[in-house]
Each structure stands twice: as structure tokens, then as C-alpha cells.
């Protein structure tokens, strides 16, 4: 099994992020409440193999902090957040939430997962855009972590 010592199932976390991206996309496109989107996704079969608690944390977190997340992204994007492709926007918001509010998750994991879900669901070169934005955001939000131990 793919577990860290803390008992976190990394594969289930990955599936939770993938499902969260889809749920966030649905939320952005439908205008439904986050609660109804979560309820809809919670009842789908493959949610059984995802980390449901993490899935809900991601979505509630983005919903609660969307203005702060979009504000944090603003200096690193080349257009208004609303004009970004919806899949890329969802990936950026999820990853920005994790970078800003989940210091327990290594920034490299967050960026890598965002790139992977964007490759899977987004436009051909969307993952390059997401990678560029998140690298810059991580440099701002995770200064100590990016610098590494013993750096000056």
C-alpha cells in the first residue's frame, strides 16, 4: 500500500484531488452551492476509494477562501481569473488552497498533482501554464520549504 508513516494513503489523496478538481469544475460551471456539489459527488461510487475527508476539506477550503486564493494567484497570472480555462482555474485554485492553507502537504506534491490532473483533464499545454503559476506562488507562500534546510 502507498502509505506514509502518518497513515495517509497517498493514492486515495490523489484520487481525492482528481475528484475535487471535477467537483470544483462543476461548481464553477453550474453556480450551484458547494454543499450540493459535494453531496452529488459523495454519492458516486468511486468516491469510496478516495480520501473523502481530504476531498471535502479541499472543496470547503476553496469555497471559504476563494477570494483570498484568487488574490494570491493574481500577480502570477496573465489575465483575470475568470478568463482562465475552467479546468486550469480549478487546478490552480485547489493547489493554491493547499499551498496557502495546508502546510502539512509538501509543495512539490501539490504542484506535481496539479500538473497531473491538468494533463488528464485540461487543454494540451494547460499543465505548463499551471506549473509556471504554481512555481511562482510556491516561491512566495513556501519560502522556507523551497529554500530547503540549511539555506541561508
C-alpha positions as CSV (number, residue, x, y, z in Angstrom):
1,X,0.0,0.0,0.0
2,X,1.1,3.5,-0.7
3,X,1.0,5.0,2.8
4,X,3.2,7.4,4.6
5,X,4.1,6.8,8.3
6,X,1.3,9.2,9.4
7,X,-1.2,6.7,7.9
8,X,-2.0,8.9,4.9
9,X,-2.9,6.8,1.8
10,X,-1.3,8.8,-0.9
11,X,-3.2,7.1,-3.7
12,X,-6.5,7.9,-2.0
13,X,-5.3,11.5,-1.6
14,X,-4.5,11.6,-5.3
15,X,-8.0,10.3,-6.2
16,X,-9.5,12.9,-3.8
17,X,-7.6,15.7,-5.7
18,X,-8.8,14.4,-9.0
19,X,-12.4,14.2,-7.9
20,X,-12.1,17.6,-6.2
21,X,-10.9,19.1,-9.5
22,X,-14.0,17.7,-11.2
23,X,-16.3,18.9,-8.4
24,X,-14.7,22.3,-8.5
25,X,-15.2,22.4,-12.2
26,X,-18.9,21.5,-11.8
27,X,-19.2,24.2,-9.0
28,X,-17.6,26.9,-11.2
29,X,-19.8,26.0,-14.3
30,X,-23.1,25.4,-12.5
31,X,-23.3,28.1,-10.0
32,X,-24.6,25.5,-7.5
33,X,-23.7,25.7,-3.9
34,X,-20.6,23.9,-2.8
35,X,-22.6,21.8,-0.4
36,X,-24.9,20.5,-3.2
37,X,-21.8,19.7,-5.4
38,X,-20.1,17.8,-2.6
39,X,-23.4,15.9,-1.9
40,X,-23.6,15.0,-5.6
41,X,-20.0,13.7,-5.7
42,X,-20.2,12.0,-2.3
43,X,-22.8,9.6,-3.7
44,X,-20.7,8.5,-6.7
45,X,-19.2,5.0,-6.5
46,X,-15.5,5.8,-7.0
47,X,-15.6,8.2,-4.0
48,X,-15.2,5.0,-1.9
49,X,-11.6,4.7,-3.0
50,X,-10.8,8.4,-2.5
51,X,-9.9,10.2,0.8
52,X,-13.4,11.6,1.4
53,X,-12.3,13.8,4.3
54,X,-9.5,15.4,2.2
55,X,-11.8,15.8,-0.8
56,X,-14.3,17.7,1.4
57,X,-11.5,19.8,3.1
58,X,-10.3,20.9,-0.4
59,X,-13.7,21.9,-1.6
60,X,-14.9,23.6,1.6
61,X,-11.5,25.3,1.8
62,X,-11.7,26.7,-1.8
63,X,-15.3,27.8,-1.2
64,X,-14.4,29.6,2.0
65,X,-11.2,31.2,0.8
66,X,-11.9,31.7,-2.9
67,X,-11.3,35.5,-2.8
68,X,-8.0,35.1,-0.9
69,X,-6.9,32.3,-3.3
70,X,-7.7,34.3,-6.4
71,X,-5.9,37.3,-4.9
72,X,-2.9,35.2,-4.2
73,X,-2.9,33.9,-7.8
74,X,-3.4,37.4,-9.4
75,X,0.3,38.5,-9.5
76,X,1.2,35.3,-11.4
77,X,-1.5,35.1,-14.0
78,X,-1.7,36.9,-17.3
79,X,-5.4,37.5,-17.3
80,X,-8.4,37.8,-15.0
81,X,-9.0,34.5,-13.0
82,X,-12.5,34.2,-14.6
83,X,-10.9,34.1,-18.1
84,X,-8.6,31.2,-17.3
85,X,-9.8,27.9,-18.8
86,X,-12.2,26.3,-16.2
87,X,-10.1,23.1,-15.7
88,X,-6.9,25.2,-15.2
89,X,-8.7,27.6,-12.9
90,X,-10.0,24.7,-10.8
91,X,-6.4,23.1,-10.7
92,X,-4.9,26.5,-9.7
93,X,-7.5,27.2,-7.0
94,X,-7.1,23.7,-5.5
95,X,-3.3,23.9,-5.5
96,X,-3.3,27.5,-4.2
97,X,-5.6,26.4,-1.4
98,X,-3.2,23.6,-0.4
99,X,-0.1,25.8,-0.7
100,X,-1.7,28.5,1.4
101,X,-3.7,26.5,4.0
102,X,-2.2,23.0,4.1
103,X,1.4,23.4,5.2
104,X,1.3,19.7,6.1
105,X,1.4,18.8,2.4
106,X,4.8,19.3,0.7
107,X,4.7,21.9,-2.1
108,X,6.3,19.6,-4.6
109,X,3.5,17.1,-4.1
110,X,0.9,19.8,-4.6
111,X,2.4,21.1,-7.8
112,X,3.0,17.7,-9.2
113,X,-0.6,16.6,-8.5
114,X,-1.9,19.8,-10.1
115,X,0.2,19.2,-13.2
116,X,-1.1,15.6,-13.4
117,X,-4.8,16.4,-13.1
118,X,-4.4,19.3,-15.6
119,X,-2.7,16.9,-18.1
120,X,-5.5,14.4,-17.6
121,X,-8.5,16.8,-17.9
122,X,-7.2,20.1,-19.3
123,X,-6.1,21.5,-22.6
124,X,-2.9,20.3,-24.4
125,X,-0.5,22.7,-22.8
126,X,-2.6,23.8,-19.8
127,X,-0.3,21.9,-17.4
128,X,2.7,24.1,-18.4
129,X,0.7,27.2,-17.5
130,X,-0.4,25.7,-14.2
131,X,3.2,24.7,-13.4
132,X,4.5,28.2,-14.1
133,X,1.9,29.9,-12.0
134,X,2.2,27.5,-9.1
135,X,6.1,27.6,-9.1
136,X,5.9,31.3,-8.6
137,X,3.1,31.1,-6.0
138,X,5.0,28.4,-4.0
139,X,8.1,30.6,-4.1
140,X,6.1,33.2,-2.3
141,X,4.0,31.0,0.1
142,X,6.5,28.3,0.9
143,X,9.7,30.4,1.0
144,X,11.3,28.3,3.8
145,X,10.3,25.0,2.3
146,X,11.5,25.9,-1.2
147,X,14.8,27.2,0.2
148,X,15.5,23.9,1.9
149,X,17.3,23.0,5.1
150,X,20.5,24.9,5.8
151,X,19.9,27.5,3.1
152,X,20.7,31.0,4.0
